[in-house]
Amino acid sequence: MKYCTRCCMPSTVEGAKFDADGVCQACLSFDQKKEIDWTAREVELRRILEHYQSLGNPYDCIVPISGGKDSTFQLHVITKVYGLKALAVTFSHNWFSEVGKKNLDNALEKFDVDHIMWTPKRSLVNRLARESLFQIGDACWHCHAGVGAFPLQVAVKWQIPLLVWGESIAEASGRATYDEPGQKFDREYFLKQSAKKTPEEMTNIHYPPNMMIDIKEMGAFQLPTQKAFDEAEVVGIHLGDYINWDVERQVEFIKSEYGWLEDDVEGTYKRYKSVECKMAGVHDYLNYLKRGYGRASIHASEDVRAGRLTRDEGFALAEKHDSVKPNAMWEYYNITHLNECDVTRTMDTFKNKVNKVE
């Protein structure tokens, strides 16, 4: 594999781009952040938020929240800094860790917001986790699709047009830069960015009879119609496009200010990313099997860019953590009725499909 000449990210990253010097787009985005007039961008953010405050709706915006580091910080910014009345909306992946449950409950109490949560039945999650492997080489289609579709459904049904997410897509994924934001937010944003497959495509494909999925079960994964989306004038923004996003500082802040909890996370040396999900290690390990890197490579690259690690130190941490099979894989085998050979054979088919360097 070809690696970025500055950090630890390989050419197999989805949508990978490298400049003439072999520097990846995520590193270029990091450099761009130093040149951005964040004061001007904050003025634009304030203008947007004040507009939706002025509409006189029961809620000024929706904040999709998992209780993770980003959504907790999102609620802080929206409710404490700008004083909006937010409706917190949670799509539950049904894989909450104990720490994740505590962080979600703590956030709802500390920010004193109204909250809606939808939880798919466990049997459906198990079946979707199986089909997700065959369809997208990942265990988490239900989460990718649900976190996009369910808040949009609430936005349309409750007539709350503004949705506020956290990290910019330009921050670490390499799929956009701060100068070229990439995919504009629209009805199918999360389908294009992460879910990849529609609910219809996830039914009746690779199932034994006892693992069949009925389209009637998939209501919360369905996007609102284009007509309903347009009539509700739904708009989505990422705070990271308007404020200088710094995960390390933000995590330290929510820990000290609100008592947010870290915990060990399989597949990396950091203790905060996806701490709310007990199956996060499965997602990252499957990505390693498919693309040759895992969560530790992502975190190491972020630390190298920020000067917290040398590139060699970053590679050493990635090598130590990325390839370790998480304990959660045994839970995945159990709920999907698959075994290690099934997973390995399926992931091998995805290795030749990864994006090429542009």
MARVEXDREN-988594 format. One line per 3 residues: number of its first residue (from 1); for each residue z, x, y of C-alpha. Coordinates in nm, 3 decimals. Last residue first. Example, Ala and Ser with C-alpha at 12.3 -4.5 7.8 and 13.67 -1.06 7.14 Angstrom:
2	0.714:1.367:-0.106 ~ 0.780:1.230:-0.450
***
This chain:
358	-0.750:-0.665:0.963 ~ -0.542:-0.560:0.665 ~ -0.597:-0.780:0.362
355	-0.401:-1.094:0.283 ~ -0.242:-1.132:-0.057 ~ -0.449:-1.300:-0.327
352	-0.458:-1.020:-0.584 ~ -0.081:-1.019:-0.621 ~ -0.072:-1.397:-0.658
349	-0.178:-1.406:-1.024 ~ 0.093:-1.153:-1.109 ~ 0.348:-1.396:-0.968
346	0.259:-1.646:-1.239 ~ 0.297:-1.395:-1.521 ~ 0.629:-1.270:-1.386
343	0.768:-1.622:-1.341 ~ 0.666:-1.746:-1.685 ~ 0.789:-1.423:-1.846
340	1.128:-1.458:-1.677 ~ 1.175:-1.813:-1.802 ~ 1.095:-2.158:-1.670
337	1.293:-2.477:-1.726 ~ 1.299:-2.527:-1.346 ~ 1.673:-2.576:-1.298
334	1.779:-2.307:-1.546 ~ 1.525:-2.040:-1.453 ~ 1.624:-2.082:-1.085
331	1.994:-2.051:-1.168 ~ 1.916:-1.729:-1.352 ~ 1.719:-1.608:-1.050
328	2.031:-1.660:-0.837 ~ 2.176:-1.338:-0.978 ~ 1.919:-1.154:-0.771
325	1.669:-0.913:-0.929 ~ 1.693:-0.586:-0.740 ~ 1.350:-0.472:-0.618
322	1.412:-0.512:-0.245 ~ 1.762:-0.360:-0.227 ~ 1.763:0.018:-0.280
319	1.397:0.077:-0.195 ~ 1.436:-0.115:0.129 ~ 1.747:0.083:0.218
316	1.570:0.414:0.156 ~ 1.263:0.300:0.350 ~ 1.482:0.222:0.650
313	1.660:0.556:0.633 ~ 1.322:0.728:0.632 ~ 1.210:0.524:0.933
310	1.524:0.624:1.122 ~ 1.780:0.350:1.174 ~ 1.944:0.172:1.470
307	1.653:0.258:1.700 ~ 1.555:-0.104:1.765 ~ 1.221:-0.064:1.589
304	1.392:0.102:1.291 ~ 1.651:-0.177:1.271 ~ 1.381:-0.445:1.267
301	1.191:-0.251:1.001 ~ 1.507:-0.223:0.790 ~ 1.562:-0.598:0.815
298	1.209:-0.678:0.702 ~ 1.218:-0.418:0.425 ~ 1.557:-0.553:0.311
295	1.412:-0.901:0.288 ~ 1.152:-0.806:0.031 ~ 0.841:-0.594:-0.011
292	0.566:-0.556:-0.271 ~ 0.366:-0.867:-0.183 ~ 0.398:-1.100:-0.481
289	0.690:-0.950:-0.675 ~ 0.871:-0.873:-0.350 ~ 0.803:-1.223:-0.220
286	0.950:-1.356:-0.542 ~ 1.260:-1.146:-0.476 ~ 1.289:-1.281:-0.121
283	1.271:-1.647:-0.219 ~ 1.507:-1.593:-0.513 ~ 1.758:-1.410:-0.292
280	1.773:-1.708:-0.058 ~ 1.897:-1.930:-0.342 ~ 2.260:-1.970:-0.225
277	2.137:-2.080:0.117 ~ 2.355:-2.077:0.432 ~ 2.358:-1.696:0.449
274	1.986:-1.717:0.521 ~ 2.006:-1.394:0.727 ~ 2.367:-1.302:0.809
271	2.513:-1.034:0.586 ~ 2.254:-0.758:0.617 ~ 2.208:-0.511:0.329
268	1.938:-0.717:0.165 ~ 1.828:-0.886:-0.155 ~ 2.131:-1.105:-0.218
265	2.326:-1.210:0.090 ~ 2.694:-1.116:0.118 ~ 2.873:-1.333:0.372
262	2.883:-1.397:0.746 ~ 3.087:-1.667:0.918 ~ 3.052:-1.828:1.262
259	3.388:-1.838:1.441 ~ 3.251:-1.992:1.759 ~ 3.281:-1.724:2.028
256	3.336:-1.409:1.821 ~ 3.097:-1.487:1.538 ~ 2.849:-1.665:1.766
253	2.834:-1.358:1.992 ~ 2.808:-1.097:1.716 ~ 2.520:-1.293:1.566
250	2.349:-1.319:1.903 ~ 2.380:-0.946:1.969 ~ 2.220:-0.859:1.636
247	1.953:-1.128:1.665 ~ 1.824:-1.026:2.007 ~ 1.581:-1.280:2.153
244	1.494:-1.218:2.518 ~ 1.465:-1.575:2.641 ~ 1.152:-1.788:2.686
241	0.940:-1.738:2.373 ~ 1.256:-1.692:2.169 ~ 1.364:-2.043:2.262
238	1.085:-2.181:2.044 ~ 0.922:-2.500:2.169 ~ 0.800:-2.823:2.010
235	0.642:-3.117:2.191 ~ 0.602:-3.473:2.063 ~ 0.406:-3.709:2.287
232	0.542:-4.012:2.094 ~ 0.193:-4.166:2.106 ~ 0.038:-3.840:1.988
229	0.267:-3.802:1.686 ~ 0.228:-4.171:1.596 ~ -0.151:-4.142:1.610
226	-0.152:-3.815:1.413 ~ 0.050:-3.987:1.143 ~ 0.401:-3.862:1.089
223	0.418:-3.576:0.838 ~ 0.525:-3.653:0.484 ~ 0.806:-3.447:0.333
220	1.065:-3.722:0.381 ~ 0.850:-3.965:0.182 ~ 0.794:-3.748:-0.125
217	0.950:-3.960:-0.397 ~ 0.666:-4.216:-0.386 ~ 0.426:-3.929:-0.458
214	0.576:-3.916:-0.806 ~ 0.669:-3.576:-0.945 ~ 0.657:-3.500:-1.318
211	0.912:-3.260:-1.466 ~ 0.995:-3.448:-1.791 ~ 0.627:-3.485:-1.880
208	0.553:-3.110:-1.848 ~ 0.427:-3.042:-1.501 ~ 0.163:-2.810:-1.359
205	-0.040:-3.046:-1.137 ~ 0.087:-3.402:-1.097 ~ 0.219:-3.379:-0.740
202	0.244:-3.087:-0.497 ~ -0.103:-3.135:-0.351 ~ -0.009:-3.483:-0.233
199	0.297:-3.344:-0.055 ~ 0.067:-3.109:0.139 ~ 0.045:-2.737:0.066
196	0.077:-2.432:0.292 ~ 0.449:-2.497:0.357 ~ 0.490:-2.191:0.582
193	0.274:-2.154:0.889 ~ -0.003:-2.410:0.834 ~ 0.224:-2.689:0.710
190	0.481:-2.590:0.970 ~ 0.236:-2.641:1.257 ~ 0.070:-2.954:1.117
187	0.170:-3.197:1.395 ~ 0.110:-2.937:1.664 ~ 0.267:-2.621:1.797
184	-0.002:-2.372:1.891 ~ -0.076:-2.113:1.624 ~ -0.098:-1.765:1.777
181	0.128:-1.666:2.066 ~ -0.108:-1.398:2.202 ~ 0.083:-1.206:2.469
178	0.415:-1.244:2.288 ~ 0.244:-1.142:1.967 ~ 0.148:-1.340:1.657
175	0.158:-1.331:1.278 ~ 0.357:-1.005:1.267 ~ 0.656:-1.188:1.125
172	0.921:-1.018:1.336 ~ 0.950:-1.176:1.679 ~ 0.605:-1.322:1.741
169	0.688:-1.647:1.557 ~ 0.954:-1.692:1.823 ~ 1.311:-1.735:1.701
166	1.490:-2.058:1.786 ~ 1.365:-2.413:1.755 ~ 1.381:-2.693:2.012
163	1.217:-3.032:1.952 ~ 1.123:-3.247:2.253 ~ 0.976:-3.598:2.213
160	1.285:-3.801:2.122 ~ 1.138:-4.146:2.049 ~ 1.380:-4.222:1.764
157	1.108:-4.287:1.506 ~ 0.877:-4.013:1.634 ~ 1.137:-3.740:1.679
154	1.309:-3.839:1.354 ~ 0.983:-3.804:1.161 ~ 0.918:-3.472:1.332
151	1.265:-3.351:1.228 ~ 1.178:-3.448:0.866 ~ 0.835:-3.286:0.850
148	0.897:-2.926:0.950 ~ 1.233:-2.851:0.789 ~ 1.117:-3.051:0.488
145	0.793:-2.865:0.422 ~ 0.936:-2.512:0.419 ~ 1.248:-2.636:0.237
142	1.061:-2.824:-0.035 ~ 0.816:-2.538:-0.072 ~ 1.102:-2.298:-0.151
139	1.053:-2.135:-0.489 ~ 0.758:-1.916:-0.387 ~ 0.420:-1.819:-0.529
136	0.248:-2.094:-0.328 ~ 0.131:-2.352:-0.583 ~ 0.259:-2.222:-0.915
133	0.604:-2.126:-0.787 ~ 0.630:-2.439:-0.574 ~ 0.578:-2.651:-0.885
130	0.909:-2.532:-1.028 ~ 1.108:-2.559:-0.705 ~ 0.955:-2.905:-0.659
127	1.097:-3.017:-0.993 ~ 1.444:-2.884:-0.916 ~ 1.440:-3.031:-0.565
124	1.341:-3.369:-0.710 ~ 1.629:-3.360:-0.960 ~ 1.873:-3.269:-0.684
121	1.796:-3.570:-0.471 ~ 1.663:-3.486:-0.129 ~ 1.925:-3.452:0.146
118	1.864:-3.592:0.493 ~ 2.104:-3.501:0.770 ~ 2.149:-3.667:1.110
115	2.397:-3.535:1.366 ~ 2.555:-3.633:1.695 ~ 2.685:-3.331:1.881
112	3.033:-3.195:1.951 ~ 2.923:-2.832:1.991 ~ 3.232:-2.695:1.813
109	3.247:-2.976:1.556 ~ 2.881:-2.975:1.460 ~ 2.884:-2.595:1.452
106	3.192:-2.582:1.228 ~ 3.046:-2.830:0.980 ~ 2.727:-2.623:0.957
103	2.914:-2.295:0.927 ~ 3.146:-2.430:0.657 ~ 2.858:-2.567:0.453
100	2.674:-2.235:0.481 ~ 2.980:-2.041:0.371 ~ 2.999:-2.258:0.058
97	2.629:-2.199:-0.004 ~ 2.389:-2.485:0.053 ~ 2.109:-2.531:-0.201
94	2.031:-2.899:-0.141 ~ 1.753:-2.791:0.098 ~ 1.918:-3.017:0.353
91	1.689:-3.118:0.639 ~ 1.927:-3.120:0.929 ~ 1.885:-3.287:1.268
88	2.116:-3.222:1.563 ~ 2.062:-3.471:1.845 ~ 2.099:-3.291:2.174
85	2.243:-3.397:2.508 ~ 2.138:-3.113:2.734 ~ 2.387:-2.900:2.926
82	2.169:-2.595:2.987 ~ 2.405:-2.315:2.883 ~ 2.650:-2.506:2.664
79	2.433:-2.769:2.498 ~ 2.090:-2.607:2.465 ~ 2.193:-2.241:2.448
76	2.487:-2.297:2.214 ~ 2.286:-2.534:1.995 ~ 2.015:-2.271:1.958
73	2.276:-2.008:1.872 ~ 2.392:-2.220:1.580 ~ 2.028:-2.281:1.485
70	1.957:-1.908:1.475 ~ 2.263:-1.791:1.281 ~ 2.249:-2.057:1.011
67	2.413:-2.398:1.037 ~ 2.089:-2.556:0.917 ~ 1.994:-2.713:1.249
64	1.686:-2.879:1.393 ~ 1.772:-2.930:1.762 ~ 1.629:-3.257:1.889
61	1.599:-3.319:2.261 ~ 1.722:-3.509:2.566 ~ 1.891:-3.783:2.364
58	1.953:-4.141:2.480 ~ 1.635:-4.109:2.688 ~ 1.658:-4.092:3.068
55	1.334:-3.902:3.118 ~ 1.500:-3.654:3.355 ~ 1.653:-3.445:3.078
52	1.305:-3.394:2.937 ~ 1.182:-3.250:3.266 ~ 1.497:-3.043:3.312
49	1.433:-2.876:2.976 ~ 1.076:-2.781:3.062 ~ 1.165:-2.649:3.408
46	1.459:-2.450:3.265 ~ 1.226:-2.291:3.012 ~ 0.980:-2.199:3.286
43	1.258:-2.039:3.491 ~ 1.365:-1.852:3.178 ~ 1.011:-1.716:3.148
40	1.024:-1.587:3.504 ~ 1.354:-1.413:3.441 ~ 1.218:-1.274:3.115
37	0.947:-1.082:3.297 ~ 0.799:-0.928:2.984 ~ 0.751:-0.551:2.965
34	1.023:-0.467:2.713 ~ 0.928:-0.763:2.496 ~ 0.577:-0.621:2.462
31	0.709:-0.321:2.272 ~ 0.870:-0.545:2.009 ~ 0.545:-0.740:1.984
28	0.359:-0.417:1.914 ~ 0.608:-0.339:1.638 ~ 0.547:-0.682:1.484
25	0.172:-0.627:1.514 ~ 0.181:-0.320:1.296 ~ 0.110:0.034:1.421
22	-0.165:0.219:1.236 ~ -0.282:0.413:1.542 ~ -0.596:0.201:1.581
19	-0.385:-0.117:1.574 ~ -0.256:-0.286:1.263 ~ -0.272:-0.653:1.167
16	-0.103:-0.828:0.875 ~ -0.175:-1.200:0.836 ~ 0.076:-1.229:0.551
13	0.246:-0.893:0.502 ~ 0.053:-0.700:0.235 ~ -0.026:-0.416:0.477
10	0.329:-0.287:0.445 ~ 0.626:-0.302:0.685 ~ 0.859:-0.002:0.705
7	0.838:0.089:1.074 ~ 0.637:0.325:1.295 ~ 0.324:0.419:1.100
4	0.300:0.073:0.952 ~ 0.254:0.100:0.578 ~ -0.056:0.100:0.359
1	0.000:0.000:0.000
***
